[in-house]
Amino acid sequence: MEKNRADVTICGTNYVLSSDKSEERIKEIAKMVDEEIRATSKALNVNPNFKAAVLTSLNIAERLMDNSDMILKLQTENYQLDNDVKHYISMWEQTKKQVTDLKDKMSTEVDKQSRNSQDYKKLQEKLVEMENAYFDLQMENVNLKNEIKSIKRLKTDDEL
């Protein structure tokens, strides 16, 4: 990777810094360090010196560690959220499958019900036919009884 160079000034001292970061980023970092040392020196009420640089380094290190802790916490939360998402996606897929299975089952039951309904109508029609045939047989039976009575009367009349 190519190294970039930048001329910077921190607390009045010029430095040539080299990094794989862009020149603009190197200058931003140097500016932040300069501002931090100046703020620490002002708080200590001294000119920028070694003590101010050490305290500034501690402040920056503290922020760095806090940020690292925050990153670790966010990564842990992200991992948990990823697991939660996978769990909910799995539940969603199972539910989708259950809905599809229920739709298929319902369709099958509707088809059965339709066939049963058709069978029921056919049986009703057969019942009507059988009732009509039964009625016809009863009528024929009555007619035959009447005929037998008639024949018996004729036979009785002939014998007399």
Summary of the structure (lengths in Angstrom):
residues: 160
radius of gyration: 51.7
end to end distance: 143.0
largest distance: 162.8
contacts: 348
relative contact order: 0.04
helix: 82%
strand: 9%
